[in-house]
Amino acid sequence: TLDAKTYQGVVRLELDRGVQFPKDSSARILTAGLLGDQYVGLEPGAEEKTLASGDTITQTQSAVVLESLISQFLFNKAADAGTAAPPAGAKK
């Protein structure tokens, strides 16, 4: 769902009862391969207490959007080309 106040996504997930993660675990959106499906990955923390039913994971990381990375790279290359020094001996 979408939090109407923060405009951030809210994900609810269920874990098997036998799976325990420390309370300070983090979650992030990962991609299976270069253009594969996205999924939620959990990174275990170091705390001794474990997540309980209804707990919230507050340490999260957004997905890397390939299109954004490519456009940022191209924009930076274009900006670098526009500010390149003139060749040696060129008249101003």
N, C-alpha and C positions, 0 to 999 in steps of 0.2 A: 504494500500500500504506500501512499504518499502522505507524509506529515504535512498538513495544510499550513502549519505555522512556520516550519523550517524549510519546507520544500525538499526535504530529503526522503529517500526511500526507507521504508521500514520492512524488514524481512523477518518472518517468523519461521523457525525451523524446528524440527523434532529430531532428536538423537535417540538411538536405541538405549534402553536403560543400562545396558552393560558398558556403554561408552562414557567415560568420564573425562572432562577437560577442566583444567585449573580455572579459577574465577578470573584470572588476569589474561586469559587467552584472547587472541585477536582474530578477526574475520576479514577476508578480502575477496574480491571478485577476481577469479582466475579464468584463463581461456585454455581450452584443450587444443593445443597446436596453434598455428599461425592464424587461422580463420575458423577455429572450432567453436563448439558450444561453450558458453560461460557457466561457471558454477561457483558456489561459495566454498572457499577453503578456510579451514580453521587451523590456526597456528597455536600450539599449546604454550601456555605461560609457565611460570615457575612457582606460583602460589600453591600451598598445600590444600586449601579449601577448593572444592570443585563447584562447577556450575550446577545450580539446582533448577527445577522446573520454574519457569517464569522469570529467571534471571535475564539481564540485558548485557550483551557484549558491547562495550562502548568504544573499544579500540578497533576501528575499521579502516579499510583502505579501498578506494574506488578502483574500478577496472581501468586498465590502460587501453585507450581507444586508438587503434592503429592509424585511423584516418587523421586524427589530431596530431599524432607524432609526425606523420609524413608532411602534413601541411605546415607544421612548425619548422621542420627541417628545411623545406623549400623556401619558406618565408625568410629564414635566417640566411640561407644561401643567396637569395635575391638581395637582401640588405647588405651582405658582405660584398657582393659584386658591384653594388651602387656606391660603396664607399672605398673601393679599392684605389690604391695610389696609382697615379698615371705612370706610364712606362718611363724609364730613365731617358733623359734627353728630350722629352716631349715639351712643346711650347705651351705656355699658359695663355 
